[in-house]
Amino acid sequence: MEKEKVITRLGKIISEETNLTPDRIESGMSSVISVLQMCNYNKDNEHISQIQRMKRDVKFFTNKNISGFKVYKTFKELKDAFINLVEVLIEEINEMGLPEHKIEKSPGVSLTVTQHQNQTQEIAISIYLESIKDELTGRQMNEIKEILKEIKDIKDIKDISIAKPQVIEKLKSFGGDVLSNIIANIITNPTILASF
């Protein structure tokens, strides 16, 4: 995402927040976190952590039955702190730019810095595999691996297209929730979201 677009988006979010109630400001906070994550901010970034703490405090102003420690005494104080934090973010982005994209190595995936196309493909494959592994049980994963093993042994491309329905049927047998969750994990991955 380009620096100017990010600044415009963040500015729009806080301009909308000035008249919002506690029930609606939480969605603005979530939007800021999403924008920052799409711009390569690490999920452990201090700004993101502060906004997440603010989101927890919003619940004190929307649900009177919550007990515990809150940082902000009034909703106005919370809202002002949120707006101030986003203004600081805009200033930082304007002066220093967006963080550079850092690619972290994960087990089983090798990344080649000099070959951008391979890098992108390997990252995408890693995202797909992680999403599938997150949703399937060990037994389900083994069943899919057996079908894929048979497909790998096929030399004729026509036979591979015959094997595809086997994979589809097996995934359907696991239930619609499994398929929906796999697709949702892929789509909501920050790397994939950034390309939409």
Backbone as JSON, one array per atom type, in Angstrom:
{
  "sequence": "MEKEKVITRLGKIISEETNLTPDRIESGMSSVISVLQMCNYNKDNEHISQIQRMKRDVKFFTNKNISGFKVYKTFKELKDAFINLVEVLIEEINEMGLPEHKIEKSPGVSLTVTQHQNQTQEIAISIYLESIKDELTGRQMNEIKEILKEIKDIKDIKDISIAKPQVIEKLKSFGGDVLSNIIANIITNPTILASF",
  "N": [[0.85, -1.16, 0.0], [0.54, 2.22, -0.79], [2.23, 5.03, 0.66], [0.85, 7.53, 0.73], [-1.8, 6.75, 0.36], [-2.22, 5.27, 2.67], [-1.94, 7.23, 4.66], [-4.1, 8.87, 3.98], [-6.23, 7.07, 4.39], [-6.0, 6.5, 7.17], [-6.39, 9.08, 8.17], [-9.03, 9.48, 7.4], [-10.33, 7.57, 8.95], [-9.97, 8.55, 11.61], [-11.25, 10.99, 11.36], [-13.85, 10.2, 11.13], [-14.22, 9.11, 13.6], [-14.48, 11.12, 15.52], [-17.12, 11.79, 16.15], [-18.25, 9.47, 17.08], [-19.87, 6.86, 18.96], [-19.21, 4.8, 21.9], [-19.89, 2.22, 21.08], [-19.32, 2.16, 18.36], [-16.67, 3.0, 17.93], [-14.86, 1.01, 18.3], [-14.78, -0.49, 15.94], [-13.44, 1.28, 14.28], [-10.96, 1.26, 15.48], [-10.21, -1.37, 14.97], [-10.03, -1.18, 12.2], [-7.82, 0.52, 11.88], [-5.79, -1.11, 12.91], [-5.88, -3.19, 11.01], [-5.12, -1.8, 8.66], [-2.5, -1.07, 9.36], [-1.3, -3.6, 9.64], [-1.5, -4.52, 7.02], [0.34, -2.89, 5.93], [2.81, -3.85, 6.55], [3.44, -3.6, 9.26], [4.54, -5.09, 12.2], [2.78, -7.54, 14.1], [3.34, -7.31, 16.77], [3.96, -4.69, 17.13], [4.33, -1.6, 18.87], [2.4, 0.45, 18.55], [0.19, -0.94, 17.52], [-0.24, -2.67, 19.66], [-0.99, -0.81, 21.64], [-3.41, 0.14, 20.58], [-4.9, -2.2, 20.67], [-5.09, -2.53, 23.44], [-6.63, -0.28, 23.98], [-8.96, -1.06, 22.68], [-9.83, -3.07, 24.38], [-10.47, -1.53, 26.61], [-12.63, -0.11, 25.62], [-14.76, -1.81, 25.91], [-15.46, -1.51, 28.59], [-16.95, 0.77, 28.53], [-19.09, 0.13, 26.99], [-20.31, -2.13, 28.04], [-21.65, -2.45, 31.03], [-21.37, -4.43, 32.91], [-18.82, -5.41, 33.08], [-15.89, -6.07, 34.88], [-12.78, -5.06, 36.35], [-9.49, -3.76, 35.58], [-9.16, -0.64, 34.09], [-7.62, 1.58, 31.79], [-8.37, 4.13, 30.93], [-10.34, 6.76, 32.24], [-12.63, 8.02, 31.32], [-14.84, 7.85, 28.47], [-14.38, 9.87, 26.61], [-11.72, 10.53, 27.16], [-10.46, 8.15, 26.34], [-11.18, 8.12, 23.6], [-9.93, 10.49, 22.71], [-7.26, 9.81, 23.19], [-6.95, 7.72, 21.38], [-7.39, 9.04, 18.9], [-5.23, 10.83, 19.01], [-3.09, 9.0, 18.98], [-3.37, 7.88, 16.39], [-2.94, 10.19, 14.88], [-0.24, 10.62, 15.51], [0.83, 8.34, 14.32], [0.25, 8.9, 11.61], [1.88, 11.14, 11.27], [4.42, 9.97, 11.71], [4.51, 8.1, 9.57], [4.38, 9.87, 7.44], [6.79, 11.27, 7.74], [8.82, 9.27, 7.97], [8.1, 7.18, 6.32], [6.7, 3.98, 5.25], [7.09, 0.82, 6.98], [9.58, -1.49, 5.82], [8.95, -4.44, 3.93], [9.34, -7.43, 5.58], [10.5, -10.64, 5.21], [9.9, -13.55, 6.8], [11.55, -16.54, 7.51], [10.09, -19.71, 7.47], [9.72, -23.03, 8.8], [10.57, -25.5, 6.42], [10.28, -23.95, 4.16], [12.05, -22.38, 1.68], [13.56, -19.34, 0.82], [14.44, -17.32, -1.89], [16.29, -14.56, -2.38], [17.11, -13.29, -4.7], [15.41, -14.11, -6.68], [12.53, -13.03, -7.37], [9.99, -13.94, -8.3], [9.96, -16.69, -7.62], [10.12, -16.38, -4.88], [7.67, -15.15, -4.21], [5.91, -17.15, -5.05], [6.65, -19.26, -3.34], [6.01, -18.17, -0.85], [3.24, -17.89, -1.12], [2.52, -20.59, -1.45], [3.29, -21.55, 1.04], [1.46, -20.16, 2.68], [-0.96, -21.29, 1.81], [-0.57, -24.0, 2.49], [-0.22, -23.84, 5.29], [-2.74, -22.87, 6.03], [-4.38, -25.0, 5.31], [-3.33, -27.08, 6.92], [-3.91, -26.03, 9.44], [-6.64, -26.36, 9.67], [-7.33, -29.05, 9.19], [-7.6, -32.27, 10.71], [-5.14, -34.61, 11.98], [-5.71, -37.16, 10.94], [-7.41, -36.52, 8.79], [-5.64, -35.03, 7.24], [-3.81, -37.03, 6.55], [-5.43, -38.64, 4.92], [-5.87, -36.94, 2.74], [-3.21, -36.69, 1.89], [-2.72, -39.29, 0.98], [-4.34, -39.45, -1.31], [-3.12, -37.43, -2.82], [-0.61, -38.52, -3.13], [-1.13, -40.64, -4.86], [-1.86, -39.13, -7.08], [0.56, -37.84, -7.68], [2.0, -39.93, -8.74], [0.88, -40.29, -11.2], [1.36, -39.99, -14.64], [0.16, -39.08, -17.0], [-1.58, -36.25, -18.06], [-4.34, -36.2, -18.42], [-5.24, -38.16, -16.7], [-4.67, -36.99, -14.28], [-6.57, -34.96, -14.16], [-8.77, -36.53, -13.75], [-8.32, -37.43, -11.2], [-8.68, -35.16, -9.66], [-11.44, -34.74, -8.9], [-11.58, -36.64, -6.86], [-10.12, -35.54, -4.78], [-11.68, -33.29, -4.27], [-14.12, -34.49, -3.47], [-13.25, -35.79, -1.16], [-12.52, -33.62, 0.48], [-15.04, -32.42, 0.7], [-16.28, -34.38, 2.18], [-15.29, -33.95, 4.7], [-16.76, -31.89, 5.66], [-18.58, -28.79, 5.31], [-17.78, -26.65, 6.93], [-15.05, -27.01, 7.33], [-13.94, -26.56, 4.79], [-14.79, -23.9, 4.42], [-13.42, -22.62, 6.52], [-10.74, -23.06, 5.78], [-10.56, -21.57, 3.39], [-11.24, -19.04, 4.43], [-9.04, -18.62, 6.17], [-6.98, -18.42, 4.31], [-7.74, -16.17, 2.78], [-7.81, -14.13, 4.73], [-5.19, -13.89, 5.5], [-2.52, -11.72, 6.16], [-0.65, -11.24, 4.05], [-2.02, -12.07, 1.76], [-4.3, -10.42, 1.96], [-3.15, -7.92, 1.51], [-2.75, -7.95, -1.2], [-5.22, -7.65, -2.33]],
  "CA": [[0.0, 0.0, 0.0], [1.34, 3.43, -0.9], [2.27, 5.9, 1.84], [-0.2, 8.55, 0.66], [-3.09, 6.08, 0.56], [-2.3, 4.9, 4.08], [-2.17, 8.46, 5.41], [-5.48, 9.28, 3.69], [-7.14, 6.12, 5.05], [-5.94, 6.72, 8.62], [-7.03, 10.37, 8.42], [-10.47, 9.3, 7.24], [-10.81, 6.81, 10.11], [-10.1, 9.4, 12.81], [-12.26, 12.04, 11.15], [-15.13, 9.55, 11.4], [-14.27, 8.74, 15.02], [-14.73, 12.24, 16.44], [-18.53, 11.83, 16.55], [-18.76, 8.13, 17.29], [-20.17, 6.36, 20.3], [-18.35, 3.67, 22.28], [-20.25, 1.02, 20.31], [-18.79, 2.2, 16.99], [-15.26, 3.35, 17.84], [-14.08, -0.24, 18.27], [-14.56, -0.87, 14.54], [-12.4, 2.17, 13.78], [-9.68, 0.75, 16.01], [-9.9, -2.57, 14.18], [-9.63, -0.74, 10.86], [-6.44, 1.03, 11.96], [-4.92, -2.28, 13.06], [-5.83, -3.87, 9.7], [-4.31, -0.99, 7.74], [-1.1, -1.18, 9.77], [-0.81, -4.94, 9.33], [-1.34, -4.6, 5.57], [1.49, -2.06, 5.59], [4.01, -4.53, 7.07], [3.7, -3.41, 10.68], [4.54, -6.35, 12.91], [1.65, -7.62, 15.02], [3.82, -6.94, 18.09], [4.3, -3.28, 17.1], [3.81, -0.89, 20.04], [1.17, 1.18, 18.2], [-0.87, -1.93, 17.42], [-0.51, -3.13, 21.04], [-1.73, 0.26, 22.33], [-4.79, 0.16, 20.07], [-5.57, -3.39, 21.2], [-5.43, -2.23, 24.84], [-7.76, 0.65, 23.93], [-10.15, -1.84, 22.31], [-10.29, -3.74, 25.61], [-11.09, -0.52, 27.47], [-13.93, 0.3, 25.04], [-15.77, -2.71, 26.46], [-15.91, -0.97, 29.87], [-17.92, 1.84, 28.28], [-20.25, -0.43, 26.28], [-20.93, -3.17, 28.85], [-21.48, -2.02, 32.42], [-21.17, -5.59, 33.77], [-17.42, -5.83, 33.04], [-15.09, -5.58, 35.99], [-11.35, -5.16, 36.09], [-8.72, -2.52, 35.5], [-9.18, 0.08, 32.82], [-6.63, 2.65, 31.74], [-9.0, 5.43, 30.69], [-11.44, 7.0, 33.17], [-13.84, 8.39, 30.59], [-14.81, 7.51, 27.06], [-13.76, 10.98, 25.9], [-10.27, 10.38, 27.34], [-10.07, 7.04, 25.47], [-11.32, 8.56, 22.22], [-8.88, 11.48, 22.46], [-5.98, 9.09, 23.14], [-6.96, 6.98, 20.11], [-7.2, 10.02, 17.82], [-3.86, 11.3, 19.14], [-2.2, 7.92, 18.53], [-3.45, 7.79, 14.92], [-2.27, 11.38, 14.35], [1.19, 10.36, 15.63], [1.13, 7.37, 13.26], [0.24, 9.62, 10.32], [3.09, 11.96, 11.25], [5.56, 9.06, 11.54], [4.5, 7.57, 8.2], [4.69, 10.99, 6.56], [8.21, 11.63, 7.87], [9.76, 8.14, 7.81], [7.61, 6.19, 5.36], [6.17, 2.73, 5.77], [8.14, -0.17, 7.22], [9.86, -2.38, 4.69], [8.41, -5.8, 4.06], [10.32, -8.4, 6.05], [10.05, -12.0, 4.97], [10.44, -14.44, 7.81], [11.64, -17.93, 7.08], [9.38, -20.67, 8.28], [10.24, -24.37, 8.52], [10.14, -26.14, 5.19], [10.17, -23.02, 3.04], [13.29, -21.65, 1.43], [13.3, -18.13, 0.05], [15.58, -16.84, -2.65], [16.17, -13.12, -2.47], [17.37, -12.82, -6.06], [14.37, -14.55, -7.61], [11.29, -12.51, -6.81], [8.84, -14.78, -8.66], [10.0, -17.87, -6.77], [9.85, -15.94, -3.52], [6.24, -14.94, -4.11], [5.25, -18.45, -5.16], [6.91, -20.03, -2.14], [5.24, -17.57, 0.24], [1.85, -18.26, -1.36], [2.38, -22.01, -1.15], [3.37, -21.68, 2.5], [0.19, -19.68, 3.23], [-1.98, -22.29, 1.51], [-0.31, -25.21, 3.28], [-0.5, -23.54, 6.7], [-4.19, -22.76, 6.19], [-4.93, -26.36, 5.23], [-2.89, -27.82, 8.12], [-4.59, -25.47, 10.61], [-8.05, -26.77, 9.74], [-7.53, -30.49, 9.09], [-7.03, -33.11, 11.77], [-4.06, -35.46, 11.48], [-6.3, -38.23, 10.12], [-7.87, -35.92, 7.54], [-4.45, -34.67, 6.47], [-3.27, -38.27, 5.99], [-6.31, -39.07, 3.83], [-5.56, -36.08, 1.59], [-1.86, -37.05, 1.43], [-2.82, -40.55, 0.22], [-4.87, -39.12, -2.64], [-2.09, -36.65, -3.52], [0.47, -39.45, -3.46], [-1.59, -41.33, -6.07], [-1.82, -38.16, -8.18], [1.97, -37.61, -8.03], [2.48, -41.08, -9.52], [0.24, -40.27, -12.52], [2.17, -39.28, -15.64], [-0.7, -38.52, -18.03], [-2.32, -35.08, -17.57], [-5.77, -36.53, -18.41], [-5.5, -38.93, -15.48], [-4.63, -36.05, -13.16], [-7.86, -34.29, -14.1], [-9.71, -37.5, -13.21], [-8.04, -37.53, -9.78], [-9.11, -33.94, -8.98], [-12.72, -34.93, -8.2], [-11.36, -37.42, -5.64], [-9.7, -34.58, -3.74], [-12.86, -32.47, -3.97], [-15.06, -35.31, -2.7], [-12.68, -36.04, 0.17], [-12.66, -32.38, 1.24], [-16.46, -32.26, 1.01], [-16.66, -35.34, 3.23], [-14.88, -33.4, 5.99], [-17.78, -30.92, 6.07], [-18.5, -27.44, 4.73], [-17.06, -25.74, 7.83], [-13.61, -27.18, 7.12], [-13.62, -25.83, 3.56], [-14.97, -22.46, 4.67], [-12.34, -22.15, 7.38], [-9.51, -23.04, 5.0], [-10.64, -20.42, 2.49], [-11.19, -17.83, 5.26], [-7.66, -18.45, 6.63], [-6.17, -17.97, 3.17], [-8.13, -14.81, 2.39], [-7.5, -13.16, 5.78], [-3.76, -13.81, 5.75], [-2.1, -10.35, 5.81], [0.02, -11.2, 2.74], [-3.07, -12.15, 0.74], [-5.12, -9.21, 2.08], [-2.43, -6.79, 0.92], [-2.81, -8.0, -2.66], [-6.58, -7.37, -2.8]],
  "C": [[0.9, 1.24, 0.0], [1.17, 4.31, 0.34], [1.11, 6.89, 1.85], [-1.58, 7.94, 0.91], [-3.29, 5.72, 2.02], [-2.63, 6.13, 4.93], [-3.61, 8.93, 5.22], [-6.46, 8.39, 4.43], [-7.16, 6.34, 6.56], [-6.62, 8.04, 8.99], [-8.55, 10.26, 8.35], [-11.05, 8.56, 8.46], [-10.97, 7.72, 11.32], [-11.08, 10.54, 12.61], [-13.65, 11.47, 11.4], [-15.31, 9.29, 12.89], [-14.69, 9.88, 15.93], [-16.17, 12.3, 16.92], [-19.1, 10.47, 16.89], [-18.98, 7.81, 18.76], [-19.22, 5.22, 20.64], [-18.63, 2.4, 21.46], [-19.58, 0.99, 18.93], [-17.29, 2.45, 16.9], [-14.38, 2.1, 17.75], [-13.82, -0.69, 16.83], [-13.5, 0.02, 13.89], [-11.02, 1.72, 14.24], [-9.25, -0.5, 15.24], [-9.43, -2.21, 12.78], [-8.19, -0.23, 10.85], [-5.47, -0.14, 12.07], [-4.78, -3.01, 11.72], [-4.96, -3.12, 8.71], [-2.83, -1.14, 8.08], [-0.52, -2.55, 9.43], [-0.63, -5.12, 7.81], [-0.12, -3.82, 5.1], [2.77, -2.58, 6.23], [4.37, -4.19, 8.5], [3.59, -4.78, 11.35], [3.38, -6.37, 13.89], [2.04, -7.26, 16.45], [4.23, -5.46, 18.17], [3.63, -2.55, 18.27], [2.51, -0.14, 19.74], [-0.01, 0.21, 18.14], [-1.25, -2.43, 18.82], [-1.32, -2.09, 21.81], [-3.19, 0.28, 21.88], [-5.56, -1.06, 20.59], [-5.95, -3.19, 22.67], [-6.63, -1.26, 24.89], [-9.06, -0.09, 23.59], [-10.71, -2.58, 23.52], [-11.01, -2.74, 26.51], [-12.44, -0.06, 26.93], [-15.05, -0.54, 25.64], [-16.29, -2.22, 27.82], [-17.0, 0.09, 29.67], [-19.17, 1.34, 27.56], [-20.99, -1.46, 27.11], [-20.65, -2.86, 30.32], [-21.2, -3.19, 33.37], [-19.72, -6.07, 33.8], [-16.69, -5.24, 34.24], [-13.62, -5.75, 35.64], [-10.73, -3.78, 36.0], [-8.86, -1.91, 34.12], [-8.22, 1.26, 32.91], [-7.29, 4.01, 31.69], [-10.23, 5.59, 31.59], [-12.74, 7.31, 32.46], [-13.69, 7.97, 29.13], [-14.14, 8.61, 26.25], [-12.23, 10.89, 25.99], [-9.73, 9.26, 26.42], [-10.09, 7.47, 24.0], [-10.22, 9.55, 21.84], [-7.51, 10.81, 22.34], [-5.85, 8.31, 21.83], [-6.68, 7.93, 18.94], [-5.76, 10.53, 17.82], [-2.87, 10.25, 18.63], [-2.2, 7.81, 17.01], [-2.78, 9.01, 14.28], [-0.75, 11.22, 14.42], [1.63, 9.37, 14.55], [1.22, 8.06, 11.89], [1.51, 10.45, 10.19], [4.34, 11.1, 11.02], [5.65, 8.53, 10.1], [4.88, 8.66, 7.22], [6.18, 11.31, 6.57], [9.16, 10.48, 7.52], [9.32, 7.1, 6.79], [7.09, 4.95, 6.07], [7.31, 1.75, 6.05], [8.35, -1.04, 5.99], [9.32, -3.76, 4.98], [9.52, -6.75, 4.46], [9.74, -9.79, 5.84], [10.73, -12.9, 5.99], [10.46, -15.85, 7.26], [10.84, -18.79, 8.03], [9.88, -22.06, 7.91], [9.69, -24.92, 7.21], [10.04, -25.23, 3.99], [11.51, -22.31, 2.89], [12.97, -20.47, 0.54], [14.57, -17.69, -0.64], [15.39, -15.36, -2.88], [16.32, -12.64, -3.9], [16.28, -13.21, -7.04], [13.0, -14.2, -7.03], [10.09, -13.41, -7.1], [8.82, -16.03, -7.8], [9.65, -17.54, -5.33], [8.34, -15.81, -3.31], [5.5, -16.26, -4.15], [5.44, -19.26, -3.89], [6.15, -19.49, -0.94], [3.78, -17.97, 0.09], [1.62, -19.73, -1.03], [2.4, -22.23, 0.36], [2.06, -21.26, 3.16], [-0.89, -20.72, 3.02], [-1.8, -23.52, 2.39], [-0.62, -24.99, 4.76], [-2.0, -23.48, 6.95], [-4.84, -24.14, 6.18], [-4.58, -27.13, 6.5], [-3.61, -27.32, 9.37], [-6.0, -26.03, 10.77], [-8.27, -28.28, 9.71], [-6.93, -31.21, 10.29], [-5.92, -33.95, 11.15], [-4.58, -36.56, 10.57], [-6.76, -37.67, 8.77], [-6.7, -35.56, 6.64], [-3.84, -35.91, 5.81], [-4.11, -38.78, 4.83], [-6.04, -38.25, 2.57], [-4.19, -36.45, 1.01], [-1.89, -38.33, 0.6], [-3.33, -40.28, -1.2], [-3.81, -38.37, -3.45], [-0.92, -37.54, -3.93], [0.12, -40.23, -4.73], [-1.5, -40.4, -7.28], [-0.38, -37.93, -8.62], [2.51, -38.72, -8.91], [1.91, -41.09, -10.94], [1.09, -39.44, -13.48], [1.32, -38.54, -16.67], [-1.58, -37.42, -17.44], [-3.83, -35.36, -17.52], [-6.13, -37.3, -17.14], [-5.48, -38.04, -14.24], [-5.97, -35.34, -13.03], [-8.96, -35.23, -13.59], [-9.54, -37.59, -11.69], [-8.54, -36.31, -9.0], [-10.45, -34.11, -8.27], [-12.58, -35.76, -6.9], [-10.98, -36.49, -4.49], [-10.9, -33.75, -3.31], [-13.84, -33.25, -3.1], [-14.55, -35.56, -1.29], [-12.82, -34.8, 1.04], [-14.12, -32.13, 1.62], [-16.88, -33.18, 2.14], [-16.25, -34.85, 4.62], [-15.88, -32.37, 6.51], [-17.51, -29.54, 5.49], [-17.72, -26.47, 5.6], [-15.56, -25.81, 7.6], [-13.19, -26.39, 5.88], [-13.73, -24.32, 3.75], [-13.84, -21.9, 5.5], [-11.01, -22.08, 6.65], [-9.48, -21.8, 4.1], [-10.54, -19.11, 3.29], [-9.77, -17.57, 5.76], [-6.77, -17.92, 5.51], [-6.47, -16.51, 2.87], [-7.72, -13.79, 3.44], [-6.03, -13.12, 6.17], [-3.29, -12.42, 5.31], [-1.41, -10.23, 4.45], [-1.0, -11.22, 1.62], [-3.93, -10.89, 0.77], [-4.46, -8.01, 1.38], [-2.53, -6.79, -0.6], [-4.21, -7.75, -3.21], [-6.73, -5.92, -3.17]]
}
